[in-house]
Amino acid sequence: MAKDYYKILGVSKGASAEEIKKAFRELAHKYHPDKNGGNADQFKEINEAYQVLGNQDKRQQYDQFGTTFENAQGQGGFSGFDGFRDFSGFANGFDMGDLGEMFGFGDIFGGGRKKGRASRGRDIEVEMQIDFREAIFGAEKVLEMYKPSICKNCSGSGADPKSKVVSCPNCGGAGRVQAVQRTFLGNIQTVVTCDKCGGAGKIPEKECSVCRGKGVTRDSQKLKIKIPAGIDDGETIKLSGEGEAAEHGGKSGDLFLTVKVKSDREFKRKKDEILSKVGVSFAEAALGEKIEVETLDGKIKLTIPPGTQSGQIFRLKGKGVPHLNSYGRGDHLIEVAVVTPTNLSRRQKELLEELGAS
């Protein structure tokens, strides 16, 4: 009985090439025999279906022949899938890059199609503590790091300044070489990064005496960092190319700086709002008054209207935190706390009693 390849991949007959490819990737990832719960037979069947439906010519012939498709295969109309370890049959009409992307075999499946390139430097993650007001208004800080950096003697080329860079004799300038590797498909020929040039395809005719041809040395560097206004505790700044330098002229990694903001005795922060409290006397709250309050921008006068209750909040527009990477500022919320008088004189007690009786 002929196999229904569309049903195996779970797609309709009118499915696009992209839909078929997506269905194959999901199923292949699910049933891969090296994964928990994988199934080699189903994995083989899925690959067989994709070998046909993933190839435009074979798909047309499969749609045309229908139930006689397998007979056409036997007569040489198609290359068969004769066994899981038959790599030549497996590769015929099959996009090997798909497995490389899913299971980490980039150097095996499709690696030969890529041009060799130098490795990338590692990223660096650091923390920096800043003051409360530095987070609010921004600041410029200096970070000192000891890390792999581009060699100053050869400018990262790895070559002696008086010599030149030549094509790598080991890989012929390709940056990649062939090797034999054992996989679940059996012994297959692979393409891997050249260990002599690190994938760059070039090597110095005479190595730099400082970095010994690597183009990288470890030294201390001072980096000026601009802290943007409005950054909050725990947020991260990405500085592209400020991570570790890569050997053989590769791309440097990135620096990820996480800020830790110190607390403030007077102010608290909630997103882009500033929160603070101010104490007023009983008389000020009852009769009203203009009082002086502290803000991030200095002292200002705040009008307390008559009859103000303890816990009442006054909003100062635009006196809060600057919006990060944008215009404008949040607000400053001031909570009023009415201070209850203590150690009252006899006259003061009499006045309060009269007030309470009225």
N, C-alpha and C positions, 0 to 999 in steps of 0.2 A: 504493500500500500504506500502510495506516494506521501511524503511528509509535507505538512502545511507549514512552510517556513514563516509565513506571516503570523500564524497562530503561535508558533514557537517563540517569536519575538514579541507577541502581544500587540501587533500593530495591524491597521487595516490595509487593504490592498492598494488604496490610494495614498498611503503614507509617503511623506516626502523623504528624501535622502537623509535630511537632518533628523527627522523623527525616528527613522530606522537606526541611525547611528546612536542616538540618545538612548533608545530602548536597549540596544546591544550593550552599551556601556553599563547601564544600570543592572542588567541581568548578569553580565560577565563579572561585575564586581560582587554581586550577591552570591553566585555559585562557584566562584574561583576555588579550586580544590585546596589551596593553601590557607584558606580562611576557615574559621570555625563555622560549621554548618554548610560548608561548600559541598559540591557534588560534581565529580569529574565527568560523569556521563552527561549530565545536563549542561555542563560547561562546554563539552565537546559539541553537543547538539546546537547550542546557541551560536557557537563559532561557525559551525557548518551553515546555519541559516544566514548568518551575516556575510559569510563568504560569497553567498549567492546574491542576496538582496542588497548587499552593500556595493555590488559591482553592477553598473548600469547595463552592460551587455548581457551578463548572466541573468539579471533580473528579467530583462525582456524575453529571453529564451525560456526562462522558467514560467513566465506568465503565458507564453505562447503554447508550450508543450503541455503544461498542466500535469496530468497524471503520468505522462510518458517522459517526464523530465529525467527520471533516474535512468531510463533506458538510453536517453541521449547522452548521459554522462558515461555510461558503459561503452558507448560507441565512439568516445573520444570528443564528444561535443563540449565537455567541461573537464576541468582538472578536479579530481576527486579529493575527498578528505579521508585518506586511507590511513587512519590511525592517529592517535593523539600526538605521538612523538615524531610523525613524519613532517619535519619542519619545512621541506620544500613544498609539499602539498598544502601545508597550513598557511604558508606565506603567499601562495598564489591567489591573487585577487583580494588579499586581506590587508587591512590597514594596520600594520604593526605598531604604528605610533599610538593607537588606542590603548593597547596593553601597556605600553611604556608609560603613558600618562597615569594610568590607574594603579599600576603595581610597582612603579619605580624602576622599570627597565629601560630608562631613556637611552642609555648607552647601547642597549641591545637592539631595541625596536625603533628604528628611525634615527638612531644616533648618527649613522653614517651620512644622513642627509644634511646634517647641521655642520656649519663651519666651526672649527675649533676656536675657543675663546679662553682668555685667561680667567682665573678664578676671581671671586669677589671677596673683598675683605669682610670681616665679621662686624656685626653691629655692636654698639656699646650702649649699655643702659646704666645711667647714673642718677643719683638723687641730689638735689640741692635745696638747702633750707634758706628761705628768704623771710624778711620781716613782713608784717601785716600790711603796712603802707606801701611796701615795694610791690606787693601783689595788686594793690588797688591802683596805683599810679604808674606802675612799670619801673624798670631799672635796668642798668647795664652791669652785668657781673662778669668776673673773670674766673674761668674754670681751668685748673691746671691738671693735666693728665699725662701719665706715662704710658705710651702705647706704640704699636708699630706704625711708623710714619714713612712717607716717601723719602728715600735717601737723598740728602742734599748734595752729595758729591756727584751723583749720576742723574739726578732729577727723576729717579724711578725707572730708568731704562735698564739698569743692571750692568751696563757697559762702562768700561773705563772711558772717561771723558775724551781721551785721545784716540779711542778706537771706534768701531761702529757696530751696529746690530745686523746680524745675518740670519738667513733662513735656517731653522732647526734641522740638522741632518738626520735626526731620529724619525721625525714625522714628515719631512719634506715641506715644512711650512704649513701643513694642514692643521696642526694642533691636536690631532687625534691619531691613534694607531690601532691596528687590528690585534685582537687577542682571542683566545678560545676560552669560553666560560661554560661551566656546567649549570644547567637550569632544569626546571621541571619538564622542559621540552627536549632535554638531552644535551649533548655537547654541540654548541653552536658558536659560530664566529661572531665576535662582538667588536664594537668600536669604542675605545676608551680614550680618555684624555692623556696626552703625552706627558710622561712624568719628567722628561728632560726640560721642556720649555713651559710646563704648567698650563698648556693649552693655548699659549700665545702664538705659537708657530714660528717664533723668532728667539734667538739667543744672542748674547753679546759675543763679539769676536774675541774680546778680552774682557774678563770679568772686572767689575768695579772692586777695588781693593777694600772699600769700606763695608759694602753690603754683600760682597762675595757673589755678585750676579743676581741677587734676589730683587733688587730695587727697593728694598725695605729695610729700615733699621728701627730699633726701639729707642725712643728718646722722650724727654719731657716737653710738652707743648702747652702754651697758654692760649686759651680760646676766649675771645670776648663774646658774651652771649647777651642778647637783648631780651629782657623779660617783658612781655607785652602787658599793657595795663588791663586789669580785669581778670587776670588768670586766677584760678582757684586752686585750693589745696588738692593735691593728687593729680592734677592735670599734667599732660606731657607735651613737651616741645620737641619736634623732630628737626634735626639739623642734617640735611642730606650731605653725604660725602665726608662727614666729620668723624666717622667711626674708624676702625682699623684699616690701614692701607693694605692693599693686596699685593702679593708678589708678582713679579714678571709683568708689571704694567696693568694689572687688573683694576677694576673699579673699586673704589674705597667703600666701606660700609657706611651706615648711618649712625648718628648719635641720637639717642632718645633720653631727654632730660626730664625727669619727673620732679616737680616742685613740691616742697613741703612748707606750708605757710605757718609761721609762728602765731600763736593766739595773741589777742590784744586785751589789756586789762579793762579798757573802757568800752570798746565796740565789739559787736559780734556781727557775723556776716551770714546771710541767707540768700544764696545765689547772687543777684545783683542789688540786693537791699542791705542797708546797714541798720542794725538794731542797737538802741542804747536806752538807758533809763535816766531820769532826772527827778530829784526830790524837791517838793515844794511844801511850804508850810501850810498849816490849816487855814490861816488867814488868806494867803495867796490863792489857795484853791477856792475858797469861799467868795472872796471879793474880786478876784482877778488881778493879774499883774503881768508885767513884762519881765521875763527872766533871761539870763544869759546861759546859753547851752553850747556845748562843744560839738563840733562837726569835723569831718575829715578836712574841710577847708578852713578851719579855724572857728572862733567863737562868733555866734550870731545871737540876735534878740528873738525870743519866742514869746508870743502873746498867749497868756493863760487866761481864758475867759472866765467870768464869774460862775461859780457852781461846778467847776471841774472836779470830776470824781477820780479817785485813785484807780489806776489801771487804764485810764483813757489814753489813747494813742494819737499823736499828732504826726502828720506826714509832711516831710520837707521834700518837695519835688526836685529831682535832679541833683540831690546831694549824696547819692549813693555810689555804687560801684560802676565804673565805666563799662559799657558793653564790650566784651572781648571781640577784637577785630571788627568793630562796628562803631557807629556814632551814638552819642547820647549816654546818659547815665541812669542808673536806677534811683530809688528814693531812699531817704533816711527816715526811719520810723522811731519816734521818741515816745517812750511810755512814761507817763507821769505817776509818781508814787507820792501820795500825800503823807507827810511825816506827822505822826501823832505826837502832840507835845507832852513832855514829862516834867516833873518837879514844878507844878503850877503853884503860883502864889494864891492867897486867899481871894484876892480881887479877880484873878483870872478864872478861878473856879466859879465864882459867883456869876461872872459874865457868861460862862459856858452853860451854867444852869439856867440862866435867864433865856439864853438862845435856845436851849432844848425845850423849855416850857412854852416858847412862843409858837 
